[in-house]
Amino acid sequence: MEQKSESERPLRVEHRRVMLDPPRFVPESLLVVTPALKDCGLLVTLTDREARTLLAVLSLLTADGRFEAPAPAVARVLGTTDRNAGERLRDLSRVRWRAESVVIEVPREQALPVWVPAPTVVSRVLPPEPFEEKPLELNPGAEARSPEESPAQESPAAPSRREQIYRHSRARYARTREEVEAQVLKLMGKDPQTRAEQDQDTARDDPAEGTAEAQAFQALLAFGVPRPTARLLLERFGAERCQRQAGWMGRRAARDPSRFLVAAIENDYDPPKGV
């Protein structure tokens, strides 16, 4: 098969990435007609109908540089039916230029196949520096220091572009857990300050620290028993039974430990085997 360099190909897809303010990367791909088109023989090979079909495929270039040209999309471009567009694409795929089909059908598992131009028709050019339009500032408020002022062990290697993007995104958009929880409570109609005061009022009713009731109470909470239920169990059955049943939970296979423990205390279950 005859091999052609990129400079001899009639079309070229150039990939670019634009950075907006606020920082947001937007892919942008362009289809460029090269001077090779005038004497490469492609236009002589194609009929008017085939040339229009190829142009419709080329017009369906996405922003990130992919050709998404299923038959229905080509039909909308040409103003014809899906069946007619499919016939035109199949006819164009039978046209050989430089020992290859002009367009190639690419099947997809859960979608209609797409038609793409052959590599002999279109080449791809990547930019040498994707984000050179607007380089990132990791810490805009920090004063610049000369290499002599910076210790060698502080930055052994410059961070990659991907790491710069991650750091910039975290610094600009990340929030603390407390801020997120406060916002969620507000969306649910609960004031965080009121919630904290309620938790303090609830804690005042807990058993005094250092007592047997407090130890049993903490054991119940550890297995997911709600605070009001734990206080009620202590009042009705005493700290000794609650502590005993909680101590046996490690030898019991319970799908829902909190409900099982409540039932065990209320019914005073027998100890598990081996105890």
KOLBA-656587 format. One line per field, with one value per atom (N, C-alpha, C): x, y, z; atom name; residue number from 1. Coordinates in pm, whole numbers. Last residue first. Layout:
east [X; ...] .
north [Y; ...] .
up [Z; ...] .
a [CA; ...] .
k [NUM; ...] .
// end
This chain:
east [-2059; -2043; -2080; -2117; -1978; -1953; -2395; -2321; -2174; -2519; -2488; -2406; -2758; -2624; -2600; -3102; -2999; -2865; -3249; -3208; -3103; -3452; -3344; -3302; -3628; -3666; -3562; -3495; -3635; -3676; -3240; -3255; -3400; -3300; -3231; -3246; -3415; -3499; -3434; -3185; -3305; -3394; -3020; -2982; -3101; -3160; -3139; -3106; -3144; -3276; -3262; -2860; -2933; -3070; -2782; -2739; -2822; -2919; -2943; -2907; -2814; -2818; -2837; -2597; -2721; -2712; -2455; -2459; -2594; -2279; -2406; -2399; -2061; -2075; -2206; -2089; -1976; -1982; -2297; -2326; -2211; -2251; -2266; -2285; -2249; -2123; -2131; -2520; -2430; -2297; -2609; -2654; -2566; -2474; -2453; -2493; -2571; -2429; -2403; -2843; -2804; -2658; -2829; -2881; -2838; -2710; -2645; -2694; -2875; -2747; -2688; -3232; -3111; -2984; -3477; -3413; -3281; -3582; -3672; -3600; -3365; -3463; -3546; -3234; -3165; -3263; -3429; -3389; -3318; -3435; -3554; -3519; -3182; -3218; -3339; -3206; -3105; -3138; -3406; -3431; -3333; -3275; -3396; -3425; -3049; -3032; -3158; -3069; -3093; -3086; -2805; -2932; -2954; -2558; -2657; -2791; -2368; -2435; -2550; -2295; -2196; -2258; -2512; -2493; -2395; -2463; -2582; -2567; -2226; -2226; -2348; -2312; -2220; -2213; -2474; -2533; -2444; -2292; -2392; -2455; -2153; -2083; -2181; -2359; -2292; -2218; -2424; -2524; -2460; -2196; -2224; -2328; -2026; -2119; -2138; -1875; -1809; -1898; -2122; -2000; -1940; -2473; -2352; -2230; -2676; -2627; -2495; -2823; -2749; -2704; -2937; -3019; -2946; -2758; -2774; -2853; -2782; -2671; -2686; -2996; -3014; -2905; -2879; -2990; -3011; -2691; -2646; -2754; -2862; -2772; -2720; -2982; -3064; -2977; -2765; -2826; -2913; -2720; -2617; -2674; -2960; -2927; -2822; -2937; -3044; -3015; -2722; -2707; -2813; -2827; -2716; -2700; -3172; -3065; -2952; -3326; -3278; -3160; -3412; -3493; -3452; -3245; -3347; -3436; -3073; -3161; -3273; -2938; -3021; -3119; -2801; -2901; -2993; -2628; -2729; -2838; -2470; -2555; -2664; -2340; -2425; -2520; -2194; -2299; -2394; -2017; -2112; -2226; -1873; -1950; -2056; -1751; -1845; -1932; -1581; -1695; -1798; -1490; -1470; -1598; -1462; -1512; -1492; -1312; -1332; -1380; -1257; -1393; -1416; -990; -1096; -1235; -824; -813; -932; -901; -923; -922; -819; -960; -990; -542; -619; -767; -475; -451; -535; -551; -610; -595; -383; -528; -597; -131; -166; -317; -150; -144; -175; -147; -264; -266; 106; -11; -136; 322; 269; 148; 554; 432; 384; 909; 792; 668; 1091; 1047; 923; 1164; 1260; 1221; 1117; 1047; 1144; 1283; 1142; 1063; 1551; 1468; 1319; 1655; 1651; 1558; 1480; 1566; 1548; 1482; 1405; 1499; 1654; 1587; 1512; 1740; 1839; 1775; 1510; 1560; 1662; 1300; 1400; 1449; 953; 1087; 1181; 653; 746; 884; 415; 518; 612; 77; 211; 312; -171; -135; 7; -198; -184; -138; -87; -109; -92; -92; -127; -157; -218; -144; -186; -188; -251; -158; -180; -124; -185; -346; -360; -307; -247; -319; -329; -129; -41; -116; -229; -286; -201; -97; -242; -293; 162; 133; -15; 152; 266; 242; -160; -79; 38; -179; -198; -112; -338; -225; -259; -420; -450; -323; -554; -451; -488; -761; -753; -639; -708; -775; -751; -594; -524; -584; -777; -656; -578; -1114; -997; -876; -1385; -1293; -1170; -1650; -1538; -1451; -1969; -1880; -1775; -2108; -2070; -1973; -2392; -2253; -2229; -2607; -2588; -2440; -2538; -2579; -2555; -2405; -2542; -2590; -2154; -2231; -2378; -2074; -2082; -2177; -1850; -1967; -1957; -1762; -1715; -1836; -1674; -1784; -1728; -1487; -1487; -1603; -1424; -1482; -1488; -1256; -1258; -1316; -1047; -1179; -1174; -721; -809; -945; -545; -558; -644; -595; -469; -480; -929; -833; -708; -1229; -1092; -1005; -1559; -1466; -1326; -1719; -1664; -1568; -1809; -1710; -1650; -2001; -1876; -1769; -2204; -2143; -2008; -2262; -2209; -2143; -2359; -2240; -2177; -2586; -2478; -2348; -2741; -2696; -2578; -2787; -2714; -2661; -2937; -2806; -2723; -3168; -3088; -2947; -3258; -3225; -3136; -3307; -3204; -3161; -3348; -3397; -3280; -3209; -3263; -3309; -3037; -3180; -3244; -2777; -2804; -2951; -2802; -2713; -2748; -2974; -3019; -2932; -2814; -2939; -2988; -2614; -2578; -2704; -2770; -2709; -2668; -2845; -2947; -2889; -2580; -2662; -2771; -2335; -2427; -2516; -2071; -2151; -2231; -1857; -1980; -2077; -1521; -1624; -1742; -1357; -1410; -1513; -1266; -1191; -1236; -1419; -1299; -1229; -1634; -1538; -1411; -1679; -1712; -1603; -1782; -1667; -1706; -1954; -1998; -1879; -1842; -1907; -1950; -1758; -1658; -1720; -2003; -1933; -1833; -2052; -2146; -2081; -1840; -1845; -1941; -1916; -1794; -1794; -2145; -2157; -2035; -2032; -2125; -2142; -1882; -1814; -1904; -2080; -1988; -1915; -2198; -2278; -2188; -1986; -2048; -2126; -1735; -1842; -1899; -1381; -1518; -1612; -1132; -1186; -1334; -1080; -1099; -1164; -1041; -1157; -1183; -797; -920; -1043; -560; -642; -771; -395; -379; -462; -407; -344; -322; -553; -570; -510; -485; -615; -621; -251; -243; -375; -300; -274; -268; -571; -431; -412; -823; -796; -652; -898; -819; -797; -1120; -1088; -1023; -1061; -1083; -1044; -1183; -1114; -1155; -1160; -1199; -1117; -1261; -1193; -1247; -1212; -1308; -1232; -1176; -1112; -1219; -1199; -1278; -1220; -1174; -1103; -1195; -1416; -1338; -1282; -1229; -1223; -1366; -1109; -1190; -1170; -890; -917; -991; -908; -920; -954; -724; -797; -793; -733; -697; -777; -632; -693; -641; -706; -620; -695; -712; -787; -688; -683; -613; -705; -664; -736; -660; -493; -568; -636; -154; -295; -376; 108; 51; -97; 181; 181; 117; 184; 72; 67; 278; 305; 186; 158; 165; 192; 224; 222; 241; 53; 131; 114; 85; 0; 89] .
north [-1956; -1854; -1914; -2145; -2124; -2019; -1989; -2110; -2077; -1684; -1769; -1891; -1665; -1638; -1728; -1581; -1665; -1637; -1251; -1372; -1449; -1063; -1123; -1258; -913; -1052; -1129; -665; -671; -811; -738; -677; -690; -842; -925; -870; -622; -740; -829; -457; -411; -529; -619; -589; -540; -622; -747; -720; -353; -412; -542; -332; -246; -306; -527; -537; -453; -696; -560; -558; -950; -864; -718; -1108; -1032; -944; -1351; -1306; -1240; -1312; -1333; -1275; -1242; -1385; -1416; -972; -1014; -1159; -952; -926; -969; -973; -1099; -1076; -712; -786; -916; -651; -585; -658; -806; -840; -773; -668; -812; -850; -407; -430; -576; -457; -394; -421; -569; -648; -589; -348; -480; -564; -123; -121; -261; -179; -163; -177; -180; -310; -298; 86; -29; -153; 261; 287; 163; 149; 157; 178; 183; 47; 48; 463; 391; 250; 520; 569; 494; 392; 346; 393; 546; 404; 352; 796; 782; 636; 712; 766; 752; 399; 543; 588; 172; 194; 344; 109; 179; 199; 6; -89; -24; 223; 167; 69; 264; 357; 300; 55; 52; 143; 149; 21; 9; 383; 394; 263; 262; 354; 367; 126; 50; 135; 350; 248; 165; 484; 549; 449; 298; 332; 398; 304; 181; 207; 624; 533; 409; 804; 728; 630; 1061; 990; 920; 1009; 1076; 992; 953; 917; 986; 1236; 1111; 1080; 1484; 1377; 1244; 1638; 1665; 1556; 1566; 1509; 1533; 1727; 1582; 1517; 1978; 1951; 1801; 1942; 1968; 1938; 1902; 1794; 1815; 2154; 2036; 1919; 2310; 2332; 2212; 2208; 2192; 2211; 2288; 2146; 2123; 2566; 2500; 2352; 2592; 2635; 2571; 2489; 2420; 2462; 2458; 2554; 2481; 2289; 2277; 2372; 2255; 2336; 2330; 2131; 2046; 2124; 2336; 2289; 2201; 2343; 2456; 2416; 2100; 2122; 2238; 2152; 2045; 2064; 2356; 2385; 2280; 2216; 2330; 2363; 2030; 1983; 2096; 2206; 2125; 2077; 2314; 2402; 2324; 2083; 2160; 2251; 2004; 1920; 1997; 2279; 2191; 2111; 2274; 2331; 2230; 2360; 2268; 2342; 2555; 2504; 2416; 2646; 2737; 2688; 2438; 2568; 2658; 2234; 2219; 2354; 2347; 2316; 2301; 2365; 2487; 2463; 2095; 2189; 2315; 1995; 1942; 2042; 2144; 2157; 2109; 2054; 2196; 2216; 1787; 1820; 1967; 1821; 1761; 1794; 1927; 2008; 1953; 1843; 1824; 1915; 2043; 1962; 1954; 2005; 2088; 2001; 1861; 1855; 1941; 1931; 1858; 1854; 2176; 2134; 2062; 2177; 2215; 2167; 2126; 2013; 2047; 2375; 2271; 2158; 2672; 2558; 2447; 2977; 2857; 2743; 3178; 3190; 3065; 3113; 3114; 3117; 3134; 3000; 3000; 3389; 3346; 3208; 3398; 3391; 3341; 3590; 3508; 3513; 3569; 3645; 3551; 3458; 3439; 3520; 3481; 3580; 3567; 3264; 3400; 3500; 2971; 3056; 3201; 2862; 2778; 2862; 2966; 3018; 2937; 2820; 2829; 2895; 2990; 2899; 2925; 3005; 3075; 2983; 2872; 2997; 3077; 2630; 2744; 2876; 2375; 2481; 2606; 2193; 2209; 2332; 2228; 2264; 2292; 2135; 2100; 2128; 1991; 2109; 2069; 1740; 1779; 1900; 1661; 1737; 1780; 1405; 1475; 1540; 1370; 1351; 1434; 1218; 1315; 1275; 1026; 1151; 1258; 805; 865; 999; 730; 801; 861; 799; 714; 794; 936; 941; 855; 730; 822; 824; 662; 661; 768; 445; 577; 560; 241; 259; 401; 308; 293; 310; 129; 247; 219; -57; -22; 104; -102; -209; -173; 6; 32; -67; 3; -46; -9; 224; 181; 134; 236; 216; 160; 485; 353; 349; 641; 642; 499; 557; 698; 714; 269; 329; 473; 263; 252; 311; 318; 178; 162; 585; 546; 411; 511; 618; 592; 365; 344; 462; 340; 419; 404; 220; 136; 210; 424; 333; 239; 536; 609; 518; 346; 369; 440; 382; 253; 267; 645; 614; 481; 616; 704; 674; 445; 401; 485; 614; 489; 436; 814; 847; 722; 670; 724; 760; 612; 504; 553; 866; 782; 670; 1115; 1013; 934; 1451; 1333; 1235; 1668; 1689; 1574; 1641; 1643; 1668; 1644; 1739; 1755; 1430; 1565; 1671; 1218; 1248; 1388; 1217; 1253; 1289; 1128; 1261; 1308; 867; 971; 1112; 739; 767; 871; 902; 793; 835; 1046; 1055; 928; 1199; 1129; 1141; 1216; 1222; 1135; 1411; 1283; 1308; 1646; 1590; 1456; 1772; 1704; 1624; 1870; 1966; 1900; 1661; 1709; 1802; 1681; 1675; 1734; 1670; 1617; 1592; 1738; 1845; 1800; 1498; 1587; 1697; 1402; 1329; 1420; 1594; 1580; 1506; 1543; 1673; 1668; 1293; 1306; 1437; 1373; 1279; 1288; 1536; 1595; 1503; 1342; 1454; 1520; 1178; 1123; 1235; 1358; 1296; 1243; 1412; 1520; 1464; 1154; 1220; 1331; 1138; 1143; 1206; 1167; 1033; 1036; 1435; 1372; 1235; 1475; 1536; 1477; 1331; 1290; 1347; 1417; 1324; 1284; 1612; 1477; 1373; 1878; 1789; 1648; 2011; 2054; 1955; 1916; 1880; 1909; 2016; 1889; 1852; 2238; 2259; 2130; 2135; 2158; 2182; 2248; 2200; 2235; 2152; 2241; 2174; 2163; 2087; 2182; 2189; 2253; 2159; 2171; 2107; 2174; 2235; 2300; 2238; 2196; 2147; 2215; 2402; 2373; 2320; 2431; 2391; 2348; 2698; 2587; 2554; 2944; 2837; 2723; 3211; 3127; 3002; 3201; 3259; 3280; 2920; 3038; 3087; 2785; 2800; 2931; 2552; 2692; 2696; 2346; 2355; 2499; 2184; 2294; 2285; 1995; 1994; 2112; 1975; 2038; 2046; 1757; 1795; 1850; 1800; 1787; 1834; 1682; 1741; 1714; 1562; 1682; 1753; 1478; 1449; 1576; 1540; 1507; 1475; 1578; 1696; 1670; 1322; 1409; 1532; 1088; 1169; 1261; 775; 917; 990; 465; 544; 691; 219; 342; 424; -119; 0; 125] .
up [7575; 7679; 7813; 7389; 7420; 7525; 7240; 7270; 7291; 7401; 7285; 7327; 7674; 7618; 7496; 7610; 7671; 7605; 7621; 7550; 7630; 7726; 7805; 7744; 7585; 7611; 7691; 7574; 7615; 7655; 7481; 7613; 7661; 7229; 7326; 7467; 7100; 7128; 7233; 7087; 7158; 7195; 6927; 7065; 7146; 6685; 6757; 6903; 6612; 6640; 6718; 6582; 6676; 6711; 6387; 6527; 6623; 6154; 6202; 6351; 6129; 6011; 6051; 6351; 6337; 6215; 6511; 6372; 6348; 6815; 6748; 6606; 6955; 6924; 6851; 7007; 6925; 6884; 7188; 7047; 6955; 7456; 7381; 7231; 7547; 7547; 7469; 7540; 7445; 7436; 7753; 7618; 7512; 7965; 7941; 7798; 7956; 7933; 7899; 8012; 7885; 7853; 8269; 8158; 8024; 8412; 8410; 8293; 8395; 8324; 8311; 8340; 8419; 8337; 8220; 8246; 8320; 8205; 8224; 8273; 8172; 8277; 8308; 7952; 8081; 8194; 7754; 7793; 7928; 7739; 7784; 7828; 7636; 7770; 7826; 7385; 7481; 7622; 7265; 7292; 7395; 7239; 7323; 7359; 7068; 7203; 7288; 6889; 6902; 7047; 6845; 6913; 6927; 6733; 6653; 6717; 6896; 6806; 6729; 7049; 6957; 6858; 7216; 7104; 7002; 7398; 7314; 7193; 7515; 7444; 7353; 7637; 7525; 7446; 7837; 7739; 7616; 7991; 7917; 7807; 8092; 8015; 7931; 8230; 8119; 8031; 8430; 8330; 8208; 8583; 8508; 8400; 8544; 8608; 8521; 8400; 8505; 8577; 8341; 8305; 8426; 8368; 8412; 8380; 8074; 8208; 8240; 7898; 7901; 8044; 7886; 7945; 7951; 7748; 7890; 7960; 7482; 7557; 7706; 7403; 7410; 7494; 7405; 7498; 7514; 7197; 7334; 7436; 6980; 7020; 7161; 6973; 7004; 7047; 6898; 7029; 7069; 6639; 6741; 6881; 6515; 6524; 6631; 6524; 6601; 6618; 6349; 6486; 6575; 6103; 6171; 6317; 6051; 6079; 6151; 5798; 5936; 5953; 5537; 5626; 5771; 5366; 5430; 5526; 5310; 5203; 5257; 5556; 5516; 5406; 5546; 5650; 5615; 5330; 5320; 5423; 5438; 5323; 5308; 5643; 5676; 5561; 5494; 5584; 5622; 5359; 5283; 5372; 5574; 5487; 5408; 5679; 5762; 5676; 5473; 5507; 5589; 5255; 5370; 5397; 4896; 5021; 5133; 4580; 4692; 4816; 4384; 4397; 4520; 4396; 4354; 4393; 4481; 4547; 4516; 4303; 4448; 4518; 4059; 4081; 4230; 4096; 4073; 4101; 4121; 4232; 4217; 3868; 3990; 4106; 3699; 3686; 3814; 3783; 3795; 3789; 3709; 3851; 3874; 3428; 3495; 3642; 3389; 3358; 3426; 3672; 3537; 3516; 3857; 3847; 3703; 3840; 3815; 3802; 4108; 3968; 3953; 4367; 4285; 4139; 4559; 4439; 4347; 4792; 4800; 4679; 4768; 4807; 4809; 4701; 4598; 4637; 4800; 4831; 4729; 4630; 4657; 4689; 4559; 4688; 4726; 4304; 4411; 4548; 4146; 4176; 4288; 4303; 4206; 4242; 4352; 4407; 4299; 4367; 4290; 4353; 4628; 4560; 4488; 4587; 4639; 4560; 4471; 4572; 4623; 4291; 4238; 4342; 4273; 4389; 4346; 4016; 4130; 4254; 3722; 3836; 3957; 3394; 3526; 3627; 3076; 3176; 3313; 2808; 2936; 3044; 2581; 2563; 2693; 2636; 2633; 2617; 2664; 2746; 2744; 2486; 2483; 2554; 2282; 2421; 2432; 2019; 2103; 2250; 1908; 1943; 2030; 1657; 1796; 1826; 1366; 1419; 1560; 1140; 1266; 1318; 806; 908; 1031; 569; 680; 772; 372; 338; 443; 482; 368; 327; 676; 718; 602; 555; 567; 612; 750; 636; 661; 881; 903; 778; 997; 881; 902; 1248; 1199; 1083; 1326; 1285; 1234; 1609; 1466; 1431; 1916; 1839; 1692; 2068; 2105; 2033; 1930; 1993; 2012; 1597; 1740; 1802; 1309; 1385; 1532; 1072; 1204; 1285; 736; 831; 960; 572; 636; 734; 257; 391; 442; 45; 85; 224; 77; 63; 111; -83; 33; -1; -289; -246; -121; -353; -291; -221; -334; -363; -282; -434; -388; -431; -331; -412; -352; -149; -255; -348; 9; 68; -36; -154; -135; -76; -129; -260; -246; 143; 98; -41; 135; 214; 170; -27; -70; 5; 134; 3; -46; 356; 372; 241; 234; 288; 309; 170; 62; 111; 430; 338; 225; 536; 597; 501; 274; 367; 425; 275; 211; 317; 341; 316; 243; 416; 272; 239; 694; 628; 480; 738; 774; 705; 648; 579; 611; 839; 702; 622; 1054; 1060; 920; 965; 988; 993; 943; 825; 852; 1153; 1119; 1003; 1218; 1096; 1073; 1388; 1428; 1312; 1422; 1318; 1363; 1673; 1624; 1516; 1801; 1691; 1640; 1989; 2037; 1928; 1844; 1899; 1948; 1548; 1682; 1733; 1216; 1305; 1441; 997; 1127; 1218; 759; 835; 973; 650; 708; 793; 553; 659; 728; 354; 466; 582; 181; 250; 368; 87; 167; 244; -57; 55; 146; -253; -155; -34; -389; -323; -220; -493; -393; -319; -675; -569; -458; -849; -772; -654; -803; -877; -791; -749; -698; -798; -875; -852; -818; -869; -999; -985; -597; -659; -798; -562; -494; -563; -674; -750; -684; -576; -522; -596; -639; -737; -683; -440; -580; -680; -187; -243; -394; -86; -158; -226; 69; -75; -156; 292; 261; 111; 496; 359; 325; 824; 738; 603; 1078; 958; 858; 1428; 1299; 1187; 1759; 1647; 1517; 2090; 1965; 1852; 2430; 2310; 2185; 2701; 2596; 2474; 3043; 2919; 2819; 3251; 3197; 3060; 3489; 3421; 3379; 3409; 3499; 3431; 3120; 3254; 3303; 2923; 2948; 3090; 2697; 2840; 2863; 2435; 2477; 2624; 2235; 2362; 2409; 1916; 2003; 2131; 1641; 1775; 1855; 1305; 1404; 1536; 1047; 1167; 1269; 700; 826; 939; 361; 473; 602; 173; 135; 251; 244; 261; 238; 246; 117; 126; 508; 423; 287; 610; 646; 555; 347; 465; 490; 244; 219; 350; 100; 222; 187; -77; -86; 41; 0; 0; 0] .
a [N; CA; C; N; CA; C; N; CA; C; N; CA; C; N; CA; C; N; CA; C; N; CA; C; N; CA; C; N; CA; C; N; CA; C; N; CA; C; N; CA; C; N; CA; C; N; CA; C; N; CA; C; N; CA; C; N; CA; C; N; CA; C; N; CA; C; N; CA; C; N; CA; C; N; CA; C; N; CA; C; N; CA; C; N; CA; C; N; CA; C; N; CA; C; N; CA; C; N; CA; C; N; CA; C; N; CA; C; N; CA; C; N; CA; C; N; CA; C; N; CA; C; N; CA; C; N; CA; C; N; CA; C; N; CA; C; N; CA; C; N; CA; C; N; CA; C; N; CA; C; N; CA; C; N; CA; C; N; CA; C; N; CA; C; N; CA; C; N; CA; C; N; CA; C; N; CA; C; N; CA; C; N; CA; C; N; CA; C; N; CA; C; N; CA; C; N; CA; C; N; CA; C; N; CA; C; N; CA; C; N; CA; C; N; CA; C; N; CA; C; N; CA; C; N; CA; C; N; CA; C; N; CA; C; N; CA; C; N; CA; C; N; CA; C; N; CA; C; N; CA; C; N; CA; C; N; CA; C; N; CA; C; N; CA; C; N; CA; C; N; CA; C; N; CA; C; N; CA; C; N; CA; C; N; CA; C; N; CA; C; N; CA; C; N; CA; C; N; CA; C; N; CA; C; N; CA; C; N; CA; C; N; CA; C; N; CA; C; N; CA; C; N; CA; C; N; CA; C; N; CA; C; N; CA; C; N; CA; C; N; CA; C; N; CA; C; N; CA; C; N; CA; C; N; CA; C; N; CA; C; N; CA; C; N; CA; C; N; CA; C; N; CA; C; N; CA; C; N; CA; C; N; CA; C; N; CA; C; N; CA; C; N; CA; C; N; CA; C; N; CA; C; N; CA; C; N; CA; C; N; CA; C; N; CA; C; N; CA; C; N; CA; C; N; CA; C; N; CA; C; N; CA; C; N; CA; C; N; CA; C; N; CA; C; N; CA; C; N; CA; C; N; CA; C; N; CA; C; N; CA; C; N; CA; C; N; CA; C; N; CA; C; N; CA; C; N; CA; C; N; CA; C; N; CA; C; N; CA; C; N; CA; C; N; CA; C; N; CA; C; N; CA; C; N; CA; C; N; CA; C; N; CA; C; N; CA; C; N; CA; C; N; CA; C; N; CA; C; N; CA; C; N; CA; C; N; CA; C; N; CA; C; N; CA; C; N; CA; C; N; CA; C; N; CA; C; N; CA; C; N; CA; C; N; CA; C; N; CA; C; N; CA; C; N; CA; C; N; CA; C; N; CA; C; N; CA; C; N; CA; C; N; CA; C; N; CA; C; N; CA; C; N; CA; C; N; CA; C; N; CA; C; N; CA; C; N; CA; C; N; CA; C; N; CA; C; N; CA; C; N; CA; C; N; CA; C; N; CA; C; N; CA; C; N; CA; C; N; CA; C; N; CA; C; N; CA; C; N; CA; C; N; CA; C; N; CA; C; N; CA; C; N; CA; C; N; CA; C; N; CA; C; N; CA; C; N; CA; C; N; CA; C; N; CA; C; N; CA; C; N; CA; C; N; CA; C; N; CA; C; N; CA; C; N; CA; C; N; CA; C; N; CA; C; N; CA; C; N; CA; C; N; CA; C; N; CA; C; N; CA; C; N; CA; C; N; CA; C; N; CA; C; N; CA; C; N; CA; C; N; CA; C; N; CA; C; N; CA; C; N; CA; C; N; CA; C; N; CA; C; N; CA; C; N; CA; C; N; CA; C; N; CA; C; N; CA; C; N; CA; C; N; CA; C; N; CA; C; N; CA; C; N; CA; C; N; CA; C; N; CA; C; N; CA; C; N; CA; C; N; CA; C; N; CA; C; N; CA; C; N; CA; C; N; CA; C; N; CA; C; N; CA; C; N; CA; C; N; CA; C; N; CA; C; N; CA; C; N; CA; C; N; CA; C; N; CA; C; N; CA; C; N; CA; C; N; CA; C; N; CA; C; N; CA; C; N; CA; C; N; CA; C; N; CA; C; N; CA; C; N; CA; C; N; CA; C; N; CA; C; N; CA; C; N; CA; C; N; CA; C; N; CA; C; N; CA; C; N; CA; C; N; CA; C; N; CA; C; N; CA; C; N; CA; C; N; CA; C; N; CA; C] .
k [275; 275; 275; 274; 274; 274; 273; 273; 273; 272; 272; 272; 271; 271; 271; 270; 270; 270; 269; 269; 269; 268; 268; 268; 267; 267; 267; 266; 266; 266; 265; 265; 265; 264; 264; 264; 263; 263; 263; 262; 262; 262; 261; 261; 261; 260; 260; 260; 259; 259; 259; 258; 258; 258; 257; 257; 257; 256; 256; 256; 255; 255; 255; 254; 254; 254; 253; 253; 253; 252; 252; 252; 251; 251; 251; 250; 250; 250; 249; 249; 249; 248; 248; 248; 247; 247; 247; 246; 246; 246; 245; 245; 245; 244; 244; 244; 243; 243; 243; 242; 242; 242; 241; 241; 241; 240; 240; 240; 239; 239; 239; 238; 238; 238; 237; 237; 237; 236; 236; 236; 235; 235; 235; 234; 234; 234; 233; 233; 233; 232; 232; 232; 231; 231; 231; 230; 230; 230; 229; 229; 229; 228; 228; 228; 227; 227; 227; 226; 226; 226; 225; 225; 225; 224; 224; 224; 223; 223; 223; 222; 222; 222; 221; 221; 221; 220; 220; 220; 219; 219; 219; 218; 218; 218; 217; 217; 217; 216; 216; 216; 215; 215; 215; 214; 214; 214; 213; 213; 213; 212; 212; 212; 211; 211; 211; 210; 210; 210; 209; 209; 209; 208; 208; 208; 207; 207; 207; 206; 206; 206; 205; 205; 205; 204; 204; 204; 203; 203; 203; 202; 202; 202; 201; 201; 201; 200; 200; 200; 199; 199; 199; 198; 198; 198; 197; 197; 197; 196; 196; 196; 195; 195; 195; 194; 194; 194; 193; 193; 193; 192; 192; 192; 191; 191; 191; 190; 190; 190; 189; 189; 189; 188; 188; 188; 187; 187; 187; 186; 186; 186; 185; 185; 185; 184; 184; 184; 183; 183; 183; 182; 182; 182; 181; 181; 181; 180; 180; 180; 179; 179; 179; 178; 178; 178; 177; 177; 177; 176; 176; 176; 175; 175; 175; 174; 174; 174; 173; 173; 173; 172; 172; 172; 171; 171; 171; 170; 170; 170; 169; 169; 169; 168; 168; 168; 167; 167; 167; 166; 166; 166; 165; 165; 165; 164; 164; 164; 163; 163; 163; 162; 162; 162; 161; 161; 161; 160; 160; 160; 159; 159; 159; 158; 158; 158; 157; 157; 157; 156; 156; 156; 155; 155; 155; 154; 154; 154; 153; 153; 153; 152; 152; 152; 151; 151; 151; 150; 150; 150; 149; 149; 149; 148; 148; 148; 147; 147; 147; 146; 146; 146; 145; 145; 145; 144; 144; 144; 143; 143; 143; 142; 142; 142; 141; 141; 141; 140; 140; 140; 139; 139; 139; 138; 138; 138; 137; 137; 137; 136; 136; 136; 135; 135; 135; 134; 134; 134; 133; 133; 133; 132; 132; 132; 131; 131; 131; 130; 130; 130; 129; 129; 129; 128; 128; 128; 127; 127; 127; 126; 126; 126; 125; 125; 125; 124; 124; 124; 123; 123; 123; 122; 122; 122; 121; 121; 121; 120; 120; 120; 119; 119; 119; 118; 118; 118; 117; 117; 117; 116; 116; 116; 115; 115; 115; 114; 114; 114; 113; 113; 113; 112; 112; 112; 111; 111; 111; 110; 110; 110; 109; 109; 109; 108; 108; 108; 107; 107; 107; 106; 106; 106; 105; 105; 105; 104; 104; 104; 103; 103; 103; 102; 102; 102; 101; 101; 101; 100; 100; 100; 99; 99; 99; 98; 98; 98; 97; 97; 97; 96; 96; 96; 95; 95; 95; 94; 94; 94; 93; 93; 93; 92; 92; 92; 91; 91; 91; 90; 90; 90; 89; 89; 89; 88; 88; 88; 87; 87; 87; 86; 86; 86; 85; 85; 85; 84; 84; 84; 83; 83; 83; 82; 82; 82; 81; 81; 81; 80; 80; 80; 79; 79; 79; 78; 78; 78; 77; 77; 77; 76; 76; 76; 75; 75; 75; 74; 74; 74; 73; 73; 73; 72; 72; 72; 71; 71; 71; 70; 70; 70; 69; 69; 69; 68; 68; 68; 67; 67; 67; 66; 66; 66; 65; 65; 65; 64; 64; 64; 63; 63; 63; 62; 62; 62; 61; 61; 61; 60; 60; 60; 59; 59; 59; 58; 58; 58; 57; 57; 57; 56; 56; 56; 55; 55; 55; 54; 54; 54; 53; 53; 53; 52; 52; 52; 51; 51; 51; 50; 50; 50; 49; 49; 49; 48; 48; 48; 47; 47; 47; 46; 46; 46; 45; 45; 45; 44; 44; 44; 43; 43; 43; 42; 42; 42; 41; 41; 41; 40; 40; 40; 39; 39; 39; 38; 38; 38; 37; 37; 37; 36; 36; 36; 35; 35; 35; 34; 34; 34; 33; 33; 33; 32; 32; 32; 31; 31; 31; 30; 30; 30; 29; 29; 29; 28; 28; 28; 27; 27; 27; 26; 26; 26; 25; 25; 25; 24; 24; 24; 23; 23; 23; 22; 22; 22; 21; 21; 21; 20; 20; 20; 19; 19; 19; 18; 18; 18; 17; 17; 17; 16; 16; 16; 15; 15; 15; 14; 14; 14; 13; 13; 13; 12; 12; 12; 11; 11; 11; 10; 10; 10; 9; 9; 9; 8; 8; 8; 7; 7; 7; 6; 6; 6; 5; 5; 5; 4; 4; 4; 3; 3; 3; 2; 2; 2; 1; 1; 1] .
// end
